[in-house]
């Protein structure tokens, strides 16, 4: 069970709330003897810093700073305290604001753990708390023309709340703590570290099937760690964990990137990290990156919707048939083959409706693609994904909504041509040191990188067919290694 500690300036600060032995003064918390038993530091200690002043080198600042040094999970983090006074960008729900405050020029209020009692500010409150994770915020929005802007975002001391605000604060804290710091014993009680595994239960083609997810959990348990499944609804629980393992298809525009960014800010070990998601989910970026570092790839050209001569330029440099790709497509979605100019124009127009830039690549038919799994700059598994029967891609999406795929082979890395493995590792290393799946084509002894995927597929009896449990153990061991390197 998580050790939950509320830190205030004085005992009297908490007098109007329900008495609790979890409340300590900041003087007590800053003492070197606080939780001095070193074994305690490896239990899940959660700290809610409610000091009046978070200013630089104040007691409140040092409370969060020392909490992080002790390996405790603290709200707010020092990074959030520093960031709240810096310029930042956050998307405001203009439609909601204009609906509820059509005649207003400004709106002000308080945010309590992402909640507010002002109707119409709910989304703003949630987004600000997700961004800063500061217990109470005093905010003000002003309308400039037809646009709303944040005029003020400041931490507000809970000690200065009036009676009505104290009630909202207490209710919000209770709801928040029930999500994040639950009083009931957790299944991970006997484990040294807790890792969250983010999944999307509604996803039709997830990166791991349910059996593989359970094998990841068993691998974590063997290493003395708990691996708990979370979903998009569990954003506020991230501070409960030491690591985040994303097993939902990643995209900059969906919840996975938001989770990765928040987990990174909280100091968690994250796989996939936000930078890897950003780099891997955009094929235009990958094309430029591979070309700059002389990694062999199919002949490619970036097409721009605002270039009236894009077709002429393309056909001067490349020949039909070609493959057109939307930059952020996954599982063969947003990838089309064009064999003539009229189809080229029609399909390009469809893709330009979704992205200002699209990618054209030479059509390179093969019976299979290599998939090399790379983690921490080393190859860890190898597969051959065969094309769907009668189709030029691994995945074939039918008009009925059904998806079919080709077969596969899983091999010992020693059976894979050296240039395939070396090229895959070189390409993955341009992204980072996370977990990647590199797709390559091999033609007449030459190797070409098709793409580097973050969040690679790892399914039961597919990618793990050669290594078995060892594959899951290796990935969980990497989490353990990184957590220990951070001193948790």
C-alpha positions as MATLAB code, in Angstrom:
seq = 'XXXXXXXXXXXXXXXXXXXXXXXXXXXXXXXXXXXXXXXXXXXXXXXXXXXXXXXXXXXXXXXXXXXXXXXXXXXXXXXXXXXXXXXXXXXXXXXXXXXXXXXXXXXXXXXXXXXXXXXXXXXXXXXXXXXXXXXXXXXXXXXXXXXXXXXXXXXXXXXXXXXXXXXXXXXXXXXXXXXXXXXXXXXXXXXXXXXXXXXXXXXXXXXXXXXXXXXXXXXXXXXXXXXXXXXXXXXXXXXXXXXXXXXXXXXXXXXXXXXXXXXXXXXXXXXXXXXXXXXXXXXXXXXXXXXXXXXXXXXXXXXXXXXXXXXXXXXXXXXXXXXXXXXXXXXXXXXXXXXXXXXXXXXXXXXXXXXXXXXXXXXXXXXXXXXXXXXXXXXXXXXXXXXXXXXXXXXXXXXXXXXXXXXXXXXXXXXXXXXXXXXXXXXXXXXXXXXXXXXXXXXXXXXXXXXXXXXXXXXXXXXXXXXXXXXXXXXXXXXXXXXXXXXX';
ca = [
       0.000    0.000    0.000;
       1.277    3.473   -0.821;
       2.502    5.543    2.147;
       0.521    8.775    1.718;
       1.985   11.895    3.352;
       0.395   15.362    3.344;
       2.894   18.130    4.092;
       1.727   21.513    5.418;
       3.500   24.482    6.986;
       1.843   24.076   10.406;
      -0.341   21.529   12.156;
      -3.056   24.161   12.433;
      -3.289   24.399    8.623;
      -5.217   21.121    8.629;
      -7.411   21.895   11.637;
     -10.618   22.492    9.657;
     -10.291   19.173    7.831;
     -10.695   15.586    8.969;
      -7.874   14.668   11.397;
      -5.253   12.348    9.924;
      -1.937   10.938   11.082;
      -0.797   11.244    7.459;
      -0.410   15.017    7.879;
       3.074   16.227    8.843;
       4.663   19.661    8.965;
       7.280   20.660    6.445;
       9.822   20.933    9.277;
       9.193   17.287   10.115;
       9.410   16.188    6.506;
      12.677   18.024    5.866;
      14.368   16.273    8.796;
      16.996   13.739    7.659;
      15.416   11.251   10.066;
      12.035   11.314    8.289;
      11.479    7.766    6.976;
      15.153    7.237    7.716;
      14.914    3.459    7.318;
      16.354    3.093    3.826;
      14.088    0.189    3.046;
      11.159    2.604    3.298;
      12.525    4.570    0.381;
      11.842    1.659   -1.892;
       8.196    1.494   -0.917;
       5.639    3.617   -2.710;
       5.724    6.884   -0.752;
       3.366    9.536   -2.106;
       3.776   13.138   -0.947;
       1.211   15.909   -1.337;
       3.042   19.189   -0.805;
       0.517   21.766    0.457;
       3.021   24.350    1.650;
       1.961   27.964    1.297;
       5.021   29.058   -0.671;
       6.608   27.125   -3.549;
       9.081   29.921   -4.310;
      12.676   29.101   -5.132;
      14.607   27.870   -2.056;
      11.529   28.168    0.177;
      10.431   25.341    2.486;
       7.786   24.351   -0.045;
      10.372   24.224   -2.815;
      12.710   22.076   -0.730;
       9.848   19.769    0.239;
       9.330   18.796   -3.401;
      13.049   18.802   -4.143;
      13.941   16.446   -1.283;
      10.920   14.259   -2.006;
      12.301   13.597   -5.465;
      15.797   13.028   -4.079;
      14.347   10.463   -1.654;
      12.574    8.649   -4.466;
       9.135    9.710   -3.225;
       6.326   10.541   -5.628;
       5.455   14.168   -4.998;
       2.832   16.634   -6.172;
       3.824   19.173   -7.278;
       7.187   18.234   -8.743;
      10.012   20.773   -8.771;
       9.804   20.923  -12.556;
       6.142   21.961  -12.311;
       6.963   24.613   -9.703;
       9.599   26.067  -12.007;
       7.443   25.758  -15.135;
       4.351   27.516  -13.794;
       6.156   30.863  -13.974;
       7.423   30.239  -17.502;
       5.583   30.884  -20.781;
       3.666   27.838  -21.963;
       1.145   26.843  -24.603;
      -2.082   25.010  -23.829;
      -5.084   24.390  -26.048;
      -8.225   26.126  -24.800;
     -11.698   24.732  -25.586;
     -12.890   27.854  -27.408;
     -16.291   26.364  -28.255;
     -17.074   25.558  -24.617;
     -15.853   28.932  -23.405;
     -17.889   30.864  -25.961;
     -20.963   28.784  -25.165;
     -20.853   29.374  -21.412;
     -19.291   32.856  -21.335;
     -20.641   34.442  -24.512;
     -21.186   37.840  -22.886;
     -18.138   37.822  -20.614;
     -14.800   39.473  -21.264;
     -13.012   37.578  -18.529;
     -13.485   34.543  -16.303;
     -11.644   33.792  -13.073;
     -11.720   30.918  -10.639;
      -9.792   28.215   -8.853;
      -8.803   24.722   -9.910;
      -8.666   21.991   -7.260;
      -6.840   18.855   -8.415;
      -8.161   19.374  -11.934;
     -11.710   20.191  -10.828;
     -13.675   23.437  -10.653;
     -17.143   24.458   -9.503;
     -17.483   26.929  -12.393;
     -19.545   25.411  -15.194;
     -17.803   25.792  -18.530;
     -14.275   25.711  -17.106;
     -14.133   21.933  -16.578;
     -11.912   21.198  -19.596;
      -9.604   24.114  -18.835;
      -9.255   22.926  -15.233;
      -8.426   19.386  -16.275;
      -5.881   20.447  -18.885;
      -4.109   22.842  -16.522;
      -3.850   20.208  -13.819;
      -2.594   17.641  -16.309;
       0.041   20.150  -17.404;
       1.261   21.288  -13.977;
      -0.102   18.835  -11.374;
      -0.268   21.634   -8.771;
      -2.956   21.089   -6.070;
      -4.713   24.478   -6.227;
      -4.408   26.969   -9.068;
      -5.798   30.494   -9.299;
      -6.629   31.163  -12.943;
      -7.995   33.975  -15.063;
      -8.982   33.954  -18.728;
      -9.547   37.039  -20.872;
     -11.181   37.381  -24.257;
      -9.193   39.156  -26.968;
     -11.468   39.622  -29.938;
     -12.961   36.179  -30.473;
     -10.086   34.303  -28.844;
      -9.698   33.365  -25.192;
      -6.283   33.560  -23.546;
      -4.950   32.604  -20.146;
      -4.121   35.809  -18.307;
      -3.103   34.220  -15.001;
      -2.124   30.774  -13.727;
      -0.702   30.800  -10.204;
      -0.447   28.323   -7.324;
      -2.889   29.252   -4.571;
      -2.324   28.340   -0.895;
      -5.078   26.089    0.407;
      -4.687   27.872    3.761;
      -6.325   30.988    2.240;
      -9.451   29.307    0.871;
     -12.773   30.565    2.208;
     -15.362   28.226    3.731;
     -17.104   27.445    0.452;
     -13.794   26.877   -1.321;
     -12.581   24.629    1.493;
     -15.541   22.328    0.867;
     -14.719   22.086   -2.845;
     -11.042   21.523   -2.013;
     -11.861   18.696    0.414;
     -14.211   16.996   -2.056;
     -11.699   17.303   -4.886;
      -8.857   15.977   -2.741;
     -10.962   12.992   -1.722;
     -11.852   12.175   -5.332;
      -8.274   12.635   -6.455;
      -6.767   10.577   -3.652;
      -9.240    7.765   -4.279;
      -7.908    7.565   -7.827;
      -4.241    8.044   -7.097;
      -3.568    7.111   -3.495;
      -6.176    4.531   -2.664;
      -6.458    3.408    0.938;
      -7.113   -0.229    0.031;
      -4.123   -2.558   -0.291;
      -2.765   -2.788   -3.816;
      -1.891   -6.058   -5.540;
       1.678   -4.768   -5.839;
       2.196   -4.658   -2.079;
       5.014   -7.218   -2.122;
       6.819   -5.708   -5.109;
       9.671   -3.261   -5.068;
       8.628   -1.249   -8.107;
       5.327   -0.566   -9.854;
       5.030   -0.176  -13.612;
       1.889    0.959  -15.419;
       1.053   -0.772  -18.704;
      -1.140    1.510  -20.809;
      -3.641   -0.306  -23.048;
      -6.732    0.551  -25.072;
      -9.401   -2.120  -24.455;
     -11.345   -0.933  -27.528;
      -8.426   -1.169  -29.950;
      -8.986   -3.625  -32.812;
      -5.300   -4.125  -33.632;
      -3.335   -3.524  -30.410;
       0.452   -3.959  -30.328;
       0.118   -6.909  -27.910;
      -2.665   -9.450  -27.456;
      -4.056  -10.346  -24.033;
      -1.836  -13.413  -23.645;
       1.288  -11.365  -24.370;
       0.181   -8.712  -21.867;
      -0.118  -11.384  -19.187;
       3.330  -12.717  -20.078;
       4.733   -9.215  -19.573;
       3.078   -9.143  -16.133;
       4.574  -12.503  -15.177;
       8.014  -11.373  -16.350;
       7.769   -8.237  -14.213;
       6.716  -10.318  -11.208;
       9.713  -12.620  -11.655;
      11.922   -9.542  -11.353;
      10.198   -8.264   -8.211;
       8.061   -5.681   -9.979;
       4.332   -5.188  -10.414;
       2.943   -4.476  -13.876;
      -0.575   -3.023  -13.649;
      -2.856   -2.424  -16.609;
      -4.184    1.134  -16.942;
      -6.319    2.838  -19.583;
      -6.911    6.357  -20.898;
      -9.101    7.046  -17.852;
      -6.178    6.634  -15.438;
      -4.166    9.741  -16.292;
      -4.263   11.012  -12.714;
      -2.757    7.752  -11.431;
       0.588    8.123  -13.206;
       2.373    9.497  -10.155;
       1.637    6.192   -8.444;
       4.167    4.346  -10.620;
       7.887    4.056  -11.281;
       7.545    3.355  -14.995;
       5.125    3.507  -17.934;
       5.022    0.804  -20.614;
       2.770    1.794  -23.522;
       0.953   -1.096  -25.194;
      -1.609    0.926  -27.134;
      -0.973    2.190  -30.653;
       0.842    5.490  -30.301;
       0.090    8.728  -32.069;
       0.845   12.376  -31.367;
      -2.868   13.178  -31.478;
      -4.169   10.498  -29.119;
      -3.937    9.841  -25.383;
      -0.717    7.815  -25.583;
       1.468   10.848  -26.281;
      -0.182   12.787  -23.460;
       0.536    9.914  -21.073;
       4.140    9.647  -22.244;
       4.733   13.388  -21.781;
       3.215   13.435  -18.301;
       5.080   10.295  -17.210;
       8.347   11.785  -18.412;
       7.643   14.994  -16.462;
       6.925   12.917  -13.374;
      10.315   11.242  -13.694;
       9.042    7.799  -14.664;
      10.935    5.421  -16.916;
       8.857    5.598  -20.109;
       8.706    3.251  -23.063;
       7.805    4.631  -25.559;
       9.204    8.009  -24.656;
       7.584   11.130  -26.188;
      10.507   11.882  -28.490;
      10.450    8.371  -29.938;
       6.697    8.633  -30.511;
       7.128   11.973  -32.266;
       9.943   10.725  -34.497;
       8.579    7.290  -35.355;
       4.965    8.193  -36.008;
       5.845   10.606  -38.814;
       7.173    9.031  -41.991;
       8.194   12.409  -43.413;
      10.530   12.938  -40.464;
      11.928    9.413  -40.808;
      12.597    9.889  -44.509;
      14.636   13.027  -43.896;
      16.454   11.440  -40.952;
      17.447    8.257  -42.793;
      18.577   10.226  -45.834;
      20.728   12.600  -43.770;
      22.533    9.686  -42.119;
      22.943    7.654  -45.315;
      20.779    4.767  -44.149;
      19.545    2.892  -47.250;
      15.825    3.319  -47.874;
      13.478    3.173  -50.883;
      13.758    6.143  -53.194;
      11.371    8.707  -51.742;
      10.018   12.184  -52.279;
       8.049   14.424  -49.947;
       5.006   15.932  -51.659;
       3.575   19.280  -50.551;
      -0.093   20.097  -50.976;
       0.716   23.777  -51.535;
       3.064   22.987  -54.452;
       1.014   23.217  -57.681;
       3.751   21.347  -59.554;
       4.083   18.403  -57.157;
       2.991   15.806  -59.736;
       5.348   17.066  -62.424;
       8.285   17.152  -60.010;
       7.463   13.671  -58.744;
       7.234   12.052  -62.177;
      10.460   13.717  -63.275;
      12.319   11.957  -60.466;
      10.384    8.718  -59.959;
       8.439    6.251  -62.069;
       5.078    4.590  -61.577;
       3.982    2.438  -59.830;
       4.512    4.291  -56.562;
       3.403    4.011  -52.969;
       1.817    7.039  -51.277;
       1.841    7.258  -47.490;
       0.130    9.444  -44.933;
       2.866   10.466  -42.450;
       1.265    8.979  -39.325;
      -0.346    5.805  -40.670;
       0.029    2.467  -38.859;
      -0.684   -1.169  -39.741;
      -0.783   -0.318  -43.482;
      -3.528    2.293  -42.919;
      -3.040    5.406  -45.053;
      -0.750    3.582  -47.490;
      -1.882    3.263  -51.124;
      -0.336    1.954  -54.316;
      -0.815    3.998  -57.493;
      -0.137    2.662  -60.983;
      -1.261    5.513  -63.246;
      -1.441    9.302  -63.217;
      -5.188    9.605  -62.676;
      -5.043    7.310  -59.636;
      -2.008    9.235  -58.418;
      -3.933   12.516  -58.509;
      -7.045   11.069  -56.878;
      -5.261    9.259  -54.053;
      -2.898   12.154  -53.403;
      -5.898   14.494  -53.087;
      -7.440   12.156  -50.492;
      -4.231   12.089  -48.463;
      -3.655   15.851  -48.796;
      -7.026   16.342  -47.101;
      -5.454   14.773  -44.003;
      -1.900   16.126  -44.152;
      -0.121   19.055  -45.805;
       2.807   16.756  -46.575;
       2.658   13.173  -47.810;
       5.327   10.704  -48.837;
       5.847    9.033  -52.211;
       8.086    5.962  -52.296;
       9.312    3.634  -54.983;
       7.259    0.437  -55.169;
       9.544   -2.423  -54.111;
       7.605   -5.717  -54.131;
       8.957   -8.548  -51.973;
       7.474  -11.739  -50.542;
       8.185  -10.580  -47.002;
       9.523   -7.733  -44.870;
      12.098   -8.217  -42.161;
      11.140   -6.995  -38.696;
      14.073   -6.569  -36.322;
      13.273   -5.704  -32.719;
      15.802   -3.307  -31.207;
      16.028   -2.237  -27.570;
      18.701   -0.178  -25.857;
      20.647   -0.069  -29.140;
      20.810   -3.864  -29.535;
      18.819   -6.295  -31.685;
      16.667   -8.591  -29.519;
      14.417  -10.522  -31.939;
      13.813  -11.122  -35.638;
      10.738  -11.963  -37.724;
       9.762  -12.174  -41.355;
       6.288  -10.828  -42.058;
       4.891  -12.244  -45.296;
       2.553  -10.314  -47.553;
      -1.174  -10.972  -47.326;
      -2.203  -13.508  -49.975;
      -2.764  -11.821  -53.341;
      -1.849   -8.427  -51.892;
       1.275   -6.262  -51.866;
       1.108   -5.400  -48.151;
       1.372   -7.377  -44.914;
      -2.054   -6.112  -43.834;
      -4.990   -5.926  -46.211;
      -7.940   -3.793  -45.124;
     -11.106   -4.952  -46.896;
     -14.098   -2.760  -47.705;
     -16.150   -4.886  -45.317;
     -13.990   -3.660  -42.442;
     -12.226   -7.008  -42.123;
      -8.420   -7.050  -41.965;
      -6.291   -9.973  -43.116;
      -2.547  -10.459  -42.882;
       0.125  -12.764  -44.210;
       2.067  -15.394  -42.329;
       5.293  -14.985  -40.406;
       8.542  -16.673  -39.425;
      10.405  -16.013  -36.179;
      14.129  -16.639  -36.305;
      17.234  -16.738  -34.186;
      19.145  -13.520  -34.801;
      22.095  -15.668  -35.873;
      20.025  -16.819  -38.855;
      19.452  -13.268  -40.074;
      21.841  -11.737  -42.638;
      24.318   -9.486  -40.857;
      23.579   -6.474  -43.046;
      19.880   -6.709  -42.148;
      20.598   -6.626  -38.406;
      23.296   -3.958  -38.668;
      21.120   -1.666  -40.795;
      18.161   -2.098  -38.450;
      20.236   -1.211  -35.391;
      21.754    1.803  -37.150;
      18.299    3.098  -38.087;
      16.839    2.539  -34.612;
      19.799    4.239  -32.960;
      18.959    7.430  -34.855;
      15.696    7.515  -32.886;
      16.947    6.698  -29.395;
      17.575    3.875  -26.947;
      14.009    2.648  -26.477;
      12.116   -0.324  -27.906;
      11.662   -0.259  -31.685;
      10.607   -2.507  -34.531;
      12.522   -1.827  -37.740;
      10.944   -2.935  -41.037;
      13.316   -3.683  -43.885;
      13.238   -5.139  -47.396;
      16.028   -7.307  -48.769;
      16.455   -7.328  -52.555;
      19.425   -8.980  -54.297;
      21.518   -8.760  -51.145;
      20.766   -5.058  -50.629;
      18.816   -3.891  -47.588;
      16.374   -0.961  -47.408;
      14.748    0.468  -44.285;
      11.012    0.923  -44.786;
      10.319    2.446  -41.387;
      11.225    2.455  -37.712;
       8.281    1.777  -35.409;
       8.023    2.724  -31.790;
       5.591    0.528  -29.844;
       6.348   -2.570  -31.972;
       3.998   -5.539  -32.093;
       4.798   -8.260  -29.567;
       2.130  -10.944  -29.703;
       1.945  -14.372  -28.153;
       3.545  -17.052  -30.370;
       4.624  -14.519  -32.981;
       7.533  -12.241  -32.056;
       8.204  -14.372  -28.961;
       8.177  -17.710  -30.792;
      11.960  -18.155  -30.723;
      12.850  -16.629  -27.350;
       9.681  -17.445  -25.418;
       9.618  -15.949  -21.908;
      13.134  -14.610  -22.402;
      11.817  -11.852  -24.683;
       9.424  -10.599  -22.003;
      12.131  -10.943  -19.345;
      14.551   -8.849  -21.395;
      12.102   -5.993  -21.836;
      11.098   -5.955  -18.174;
      14.774   -6.230  -17.144;
      15.432   -3.058  -19.124;
      12.747   -1.280  -17.100;
      14.336   -2.546  -13.887;
      17.797   -1.410  -14.997;
      16.601    2.091  -15.873;
      14.599    2.489  -12.672;
      17.596    1.465  -10.571;
      19.873    3.840  -12.484;
      17.571    6.670  -11.391;
      18.094    5.709   -7.771;
      14.508    4.706   -7.008;
];
